[in-house]
Amino acid sequence: MIAPADRPRPSASAEDAGADPVARVLAAHGGRRQRLVQILREVQAHTHWLPRDVLARVAAGLGLTPAVVEGVAGFYRFFHLKPVGRHHLLWSDNVTDRFGGSRELAGELCRRLGVAPGQVSADGLVSVDFASCTGMADQGPALLVDQHQVLTRMDAERVAQLADLILARVPVAQWPADWQRVDDNVQRAGPLLGSPALTGAALRATLARGSEATLAELRASDLRGRGGAGYGTAAKWEAALRAPLPPGGGRFVVCNADEGEPGTFKDRVLLARRAHTLFEGMTVAARVLGARQGFLYLRGEYRYLLEALEAVLARRRAAGLLGGRILGVAGFDFDIEIHVGAGAYVCGEESALLESLEGRRGTPRIRPPYPVEQGYLGQPTVVNNVETLCAAALVALHGAAWWRREGGPGGSGTRLHSVSGDVERPGVYEFPLGCTVQQVLDAAGARHTQAVQVGGPSGRCVAPHEFGRAIGLAPDELHTAGAFTVFDDSRDMFEVARGYSRFFAHESCGFCTPCRVGTELIVRRMDKLADGFGSAFDARELRELEALLHGATHCGLGSTATNPLRDTLERFPAAYRRRLQQPHFVPAFDLDAELAPARRATGRDDEGAHLARIG
């Protein structure tokens, strides 16, 4: 049953919607409240930013207040409540992009365009800023153009040409095609990346085996979620099956393709190479669960993949693999919609993703209830990531015993690793579960490695004495969401941790005070050390902040925000000691300068009004 706020509202007439992008987009989405994020994204593609009169019209079309719509728009990084340029360029600020000179390249681009970072050019043509990560760590420096196209492998020559093209008003479609080339960089393939795309074989095997037997096979395979938590896939599906349905309700299958962890790009490669297998896995899940509707939540930075993914869905519908009566089976009805995110790291958390899917701010929910009990629109929902659903399709086709044989000492099956940083061969590597850090380093051609960030900033930073540790799911193994960032002995691990601290402060959803304020306090403290004002007091403060965030935040993402700080303090103390040279506490700002407004207000400028002149 659809809640009143989610019922389709009367759509605009063809005459009303013809030349008006707001009316046209509202009509295309049937005035449905849960489509709000998609509506704002599509409207902004026409208007370039979202002024209040546009937000008010969207609100009226959905039966919402302007405050609600503006609150949603203000949550996402890719929605603009202030003007941006007709070309809005976002440089990736991931650590590997910075190593490649992205900051310097961005400065040169701004110089050539005559615009300051974060500002709009006087003629409104262009603005330049930074995004946390674009999912291109293996081929950066990278940047996004209008949150649509992605440019890879930028260098000084390309920056000069890019500035000339923009100033000459050359359309993006006429820019060099090679700039927009995204390589898959598959360096080591196993069953996930080496098997042919599935176009019905897994569905036929599921129908022949039966839903209960397929679920039993999935359970026997011990397939666990590949998003980082490692929860049993069969256990999640079974929980959704046990959950009571509301009157007139149903179950949903959601693919989490919001691959936002900096340094992770494995799902990008699966989306580009194995979209059929992904959609087949979702359809297998639908058959087991009795679901009729599925959603692919696509990371906003991967907007360039949308048309290709929609084309795959269209081909599957034409082949009878999606839609009504799949493979001619009465009652087997299931289809998939793609929703594109709008730049919010926190939406990688499944409950925040569901909030966004419902057209709301992506604030993580309090759990329980869990999504398998009350998920999308309050109904049982299974949320799995891209790699997990591709693996589920292969298990449905080949069986549990086959999947277990593909594994290693760390468990059944394989894992994909997004390897970037100081290696000769960056890209995606598929290894049996339980491979060691050293095995990945050797395969990627790493030399003189001093640290590896396993699992992205929210994962673990390991030093050389730990390179023999296995990457798996056991308590003593390294858990990972797929990122594997390598730092050789030329890198400053303090600066690595400092960059990650900025990422978390930038991406905090702002819901809870410990995360919203704590991440910002850590950035300020790290900046203070970088500026030469560090003392033993600051080291104690950093450790206290790290302990606070680990135990007091609303969601798991907030509690992992200080992992890079904790790990580098423990494993690379020298990087901090050389910045803690002050014998006593030193403020990070000029106290006398802070009193300047008070002096102006009182009309004083004598010696007694200046701290530096007292005593």
SVG drawing of the C-alpha trace seen along z (x, -y; Angstrom):
<svg xmlns="http://www.w3.org/2000/svg" viewBox="-4 -55 66 84">
<polyline fill="none" stroke="black" stroke-width="0.4" points="0.0,0.0 1.4,-3.4 1.4,-6.0 -0.6,-9.2 2.6,-11.3 3.9,-8.8 0.8,-8.5 1.4,-9.9 0.1,-13.5 -1.6,-14.9 1.0,-15.3 1.4,-18.4 -0.2,-18.5 1.9,-18.2 1.3,-21.9 2.5,-22.9 5.5,-20.6 6.7,-21.3 9.2,-24.1 9.3,-24.1 12.0,-21.8 10.5,-21.8 7.1,-20.8 8.5,-18.3 10.6,-16.5 7.8,-16.5 5.5,-15.0 8.1,-12.4 8.2,-11.2 4.5,-11.3 4.7,-13.7 6.0,-11.0 7.6,-12.2 10.1,-9.4 11.6,-10.6 12.6,-13.9 16.4,-13.3 16.0,-12.2 13.8,-15.2 16.2,-17.7 19.1,-16.1 17.3,-16.3 16.0,-19.8 19.4,-21.1 20.8,-19.6 18.7,-22.3 19.0,-25.2 22.6,-24.6 21.7,-25.4 18.6,-25.3 17.3,-28.8 14.5,-29.0 11.8,-29.8 12.7,-26.5 12.7,-24.6 9.3,-26.1 7.8,-24.9 9.2,-21.4 7.7,-21.4 4.3,-22.5 4.4,-19.8 5.1,-17.1 2.7,-18.5 5.7,-19.3 6.7,-22.4 9.6,-24.4 11.5,-23.9 11.4,-20.1 12.7,-20.3 15.4,-22.8 16.5,-20.7 16.9,-17.7 18.7,-19.7 21.0,-21.2 22.1,-17.8 23.7,-16.5 27.1,-17.9 26.0,-17.8 23.0,-20.0 23.8,-23.7 21.8,-26.3 24.1,-29.0 25.1,-29.7 27.8,-27.6 29.3,-28.0 27.6,-26.6 30.6,-24.3 31.2,-23.1 34.5,-21.3 35.2,-19.1 38.7,-17.8 39.0,-14.5 40.7,-15.2 41.5,-11.6 45.0,-11.0 46.2,-9.3 45.0,-12.2 46.9,-14.6 50.0,-12.5 49.5,-12.9 49.5,-16.7 45.7,-17.4 46.0,-20.4 48.7,-22.0 46.7,-21.2 43.6,-22.7 45.5,-25.9 46.8,-26.1 43.4,-25.5 42.0,-28.3 44.8,-30.6 44.0,-30.0 40.3,-30.4 40.7,-33.5 38.6,-32.1 39.4,-31.4 38.7,-27.9 35.2,-27.6 34.1,-30.8 32.2,-31.5 33.8,-33.3 32.5,-36.8 30.7,-35.8 29.1,-32.8 30.8,-30.4 32.8,-28.2 33.5,-27.3 36.2,-25.0 36.2,-23.1 37.0,-19.7 35.1,-16.4 36.2,-13.9 36.8,-11.1 35.5,-10.2 36.2,-6.4 39.1,-6.8 42.1,-6.2 43.7,-3.9 43.8,-6.6 43.9,-10.0 44.2,-12.8 40.5,-12.9 37.7,-15.4 34.0,-15.6 32.4,-17.9 28.9,-19.0 28.5,-15.9 28.0,-14.0 31.2,-13.3 34.5,-12.2 37.9,-13.2 40.8,-10.9 44.7,-11.0 44.8,-14.8 48.2,-16.5 49.5,-20.0 49.0,-19.6 45.4,-18.5 44.7,-21.3 45.9,-23.9 43.8,-22.4 40.8,-22.1 41.0,-25.8 41.1,-26.8 38.1,-24.6 36.0,-26.1 36.9,-29.7 36.1,-29.0 32.6,-27.7 33.3,-24.3 30.6,-21.8 31.7,-18.9 30.6,-16.4 33.3,-17.8 36.1,-17.5 38.7,-14.8 37.2,-11.4 40.4,-10.0 40.0,-12.4 36.8,-10.6 38.2,-7.1 37.8,-5.0 39.9,-1.9 38.8,1.2 42.4,2.1 41.6,5.7 44.9,7.0 44.0,10.4 40.6,12.1 38.9,15.0 35.3,16.2 33.7,12.8 35.7,11.0 36.7,13.9 33.3,15.6 31.0,14.6 28.2,12.2 25.1,14.1 22.0,13.6 19.5,16.0 21.5,19.1 21.4,18.4 17.7,17.7 17.0,20.9 19.0,22.8 17.1,21.1 13.8,22.0 14.9,25.6 16.2,25.9 13.4,24.0 13.5,20.9 13.9,22.8 16.7,25.0 18.4,22.0 18.4,20.3 19.8,23.5 22.5,23.5 23.4,19.9 23.5,20.7 25.8,23.7 28.1,21.5 28.8,19.3 28.7,16.2 29.2,13.1 28.5,9.5 31.4,7.9 30.6,4.4 32.9,4.6 30.7,6.0 30.8,9.5 27.2,10.4 25.9,13.7 24.0,13.2 21.6,16.1 21.0,15.0 20.0,11.5 17.6,13.0 16.1,15.3 15.5,12.5 13.6,10.6 11.5,13.7 10.6,14.1 9.6,10.4 5.9,9.8 4.5,7.9 2.2,4.9 -1.2,5.1 -0.8,4.8 3.0,4.6 5.8,6.5 9.6,7.1 12.2,5.1 15.7,5.9 18.2,3.0 21.7,2.9 24.1,0.6 26.3,-0.8 27.2,-3.9 30.8,-3.0 32.0,-6.0 35.0,-4.8 38.1,-6.6 40.3,-4.2 37.5,-1.8 36.6,-1.2 35.9,2.5 32.1,2.0 32.7,-0.5 34.4,2.2 31.7,4.7 29.0,2.2 30.9,1.6 31.8,5.2 29.2,7.4 26.0,5.4 24.1,8.4 25.5,10.6 24.5,8.0 21.0,7.7 20.7,11.4 21.8,11.6 19.1,9.1 16.5,11.1 17.6,14.4 17.1,12.6 13.7,11.4 12.7,15.0 13.8,16.2 12.1,13.4 9.0,13.0 10.0,9.3 8.5,7.5 10.6,4.3 14.3,3.7 16.5,0.6 20.0,-0.1 21.3,-3.0 24.1,-4.4 26.8,-6.6 26.5,-10.1 30.1,-10.1 29.2,-7.2 26.5,-9.1 28.4,-8.6 27.4,-4.9 23.7,-5.5 22.8,-5.3 24.8,-2.0 23.1,-0.5 19.7,-1.5 20.5,0.1 21.3,3.4 18.0,3.3 16.2,2.6 17.9,5.6 17.0,7.9 13.3,6.8 13.3,7.5 14.8,11.0 12.2,11.8 14.7,11.6 12.9,8.6 9.4,7.4 6.3,9.5 6.3,13.3 10.1,13.6 11.2,16.5 7.5,17.2 6.8,18.1 3.4,16.9 3.8,14.7 7.5,14.2 7.3,10.4 10.2,8.2 11.7,5.0 14.6,2.7 14.8,-1.1 18.1,-3.1 18.4,-5.9 21.4,-8.2 22.9,-9.6 24.0,-13.2 27.3,-13.1 26.9,-11.9 29.4,-9.4 27.1,-8.5 24.6,-7.0 26.9,-4.0 25.4,-3.0 22.3,-0.9 19.7,-2.7 21.0,-6.2 20.7,-4.8 17.1,-3.9 16.3,-7.3 17.8,-8.8 15.9,-6.3 12.7,-7.6 13.6,-11.2 14.9,-12.3 18.1,-13.4 20.5,-10.5 20.6,-10.3 21.3,-6.8 18.3,-5.3 18.3,-4.1 18.4,-0.3 16.5,1.9 14.3,2.2 16.7,3.3 16.1,2.9 15.3,6.6 12.3,5.9 11.4,2.3 13.3,1.0 12.1,-0.9 8.7,-2.5 8.7,-0.5 8.7,2.9 11.2,5.8 14.2,4.9 17.4,6.7 20.3,4.4 23.4,6.0 26.3,4.4 27.3,5.0 30.0,7.6 27.8,9.6 24.9,9.8 27.2,10.8 28.6,13.6 25.1,14.7 24.2,15.1 27.3,17.3 26.4,19.4 22.8,19.8 24.3,21.1 27.2,23.2 26.3,24.2 27.7,23.9 30.5,26.5 31.9,24.7 32.0,21.3 33.7,22.8 36.4,24.4 37.1,20.9 38.0,19.7 41.0,19.9 42.0,20.2 40.0,17.1 36.6,18.4 34.6,19.3 34.9,17.5 37.0,14.6 37.3,10.9 38.0,8.0 40.7,5.5 41.0,2.0 44.7,1.4 46.1,-2.1 48.9,-4.4 52.6,-3.6 52.4,-0.4 53.5,0.3 50.2,1.9 47.1,0.2 43.8,1.8 41.4,4.5 42.7,7.8 40.6,10.9 42.1,13.2 40.7,16.1 39.4,15.0 42.3,15.2 45.1,13.9 47.7,11.9 48.6,8.2 52.0,9.2 50.5,11.3 48.5,8.3 51.6,6.1 53.7,8.5 51.1,8.9 50.8,5.1 54.5,4.4 54.8,2.5 58.3,1.4 59.6,0.0 56.2,0.0 55.8,-1.5 52.0,-1.3 48.8,0.0 45.4,-1.4 43.2,1.7 39.5,1.0 39.8,-2.8 40.0,-5.5 37.4,-3.7 39.5,-0.5 42.9,0.3 46.4,-1.1 49.0,1.6 52.8,1.4 55.4,3.8 55.4,6.2 51.7,6.9 52.0,7.6 51.7,11.3 48.2,10.8 45.3,12.3 42.5,10.4 39.3,12.2 36.3,12.3 37.7,14.0 38.1,11.7 41.9,11.8 41.9,11.1 41.8,7.7 38.3,6.8 37.9,4.7 35.3,3.0 37.7,3.4 40.1,0.5 43.9,1.2 45.9,-2.0 49.7,-1.6 52.2,-4.2 55.9,-3.8 58.6,-5.2 58.6,-8.6 55.2,-9.4 54.5,-11.3 51.9,-9.2 50.9,-12.2 49.8,-14.0 48.0,-10.9 46.0,-10.8 45.5,-14.6 43.9,-14.2 41.6,-11.5 40.6,-13.6 39.5,-16.3 37.5,-13.8 35.5,-12.6 34.9,-16.2 33.7,-17.1 31.4,-14.0 29.9,-14.0 26.1,-14.0 25.9,-16.4 23.2,-14.5 25.1,-13.8 27.3,-16.2 30.3,-13.9 30.8,-13.3 29.8,-16.8 32.0,-18.6 34.6,-16.0 35.7,-15.5 36.2,-19.2 38.1,-19.5 40.5,-16.7 41.1,-18.6 41.9,-21.8 44.3,-19.9 46.0,-18.2 46.3,-21.6 47.8,-23.1 50.5,-20.4 51.2,-20.9 51.7,-24.7 54.3,-24.0 52.4,-24.7 52.2,-21.1 53.0,-20.1 52.4,-17.1 49.1,-18.7 47.9,-18.3 48.9,-14.7 46.8,-14.0 43.8,-15.9 44.0,-13.9 43.9,-10.6 41.0,-11.8 39.0,-12.9 39.8,-9.5 38.4,-7.7 35.3,-9.9 34.3,-9.4 34.7,-5.6 32.1,-5.3 29.6,-8.1 28.5,-8.6 25.1,-7.8 26.3,-5.4 29.2,-3.1 30.6,-5.5 31.1,-8.2 32.8,-5.7 35.4,-4.7 36.2,-8.3 39.3,-8.3 40.7,-5.0 43.5,-6.6 44.4,-8.8 44.5,-5.9 46.5,-3.6 49.1,-6.2 49.6,-7.4 50.3,-3.8 52.3,-2.6 54.1,-5.8 54.7,-7.8 57.8,-9.5 55.6,-11.3 53.8,-13.0 56.8,-13.4 58.6,-15.7 55.5,-18.0 55.3,-18.1 58.4,-20.2 56.8,-23.0 57.7,-22.5 54.5,-24.1 51.0,-24.6 50.8,-27.1 47.5,-28.4 46.9,-27.7 45.8,-31.3 46.9,-34.8 45.1,-35.8 45.9,-39.4 44.5,-39.5 41.3,-37.9 40.8,-41.0 40.9,-43.4 37.0,-43.6 36.8,-44.5 39.4,-47.2 37.5,-48.6 34.3,-48.6 35.8,-50.4 38.0,-52.7 41.1,-51.5 44.5,-50.8 46.8,-51.5 49.4,-49.1 46.9,-47.7 44.6,-46.6 47.2,-44.4 48.1,-41.0 51.6,-41.1 52.4,-44.4 51.4,-43.4 54.2,-42.8"/>
</svg>
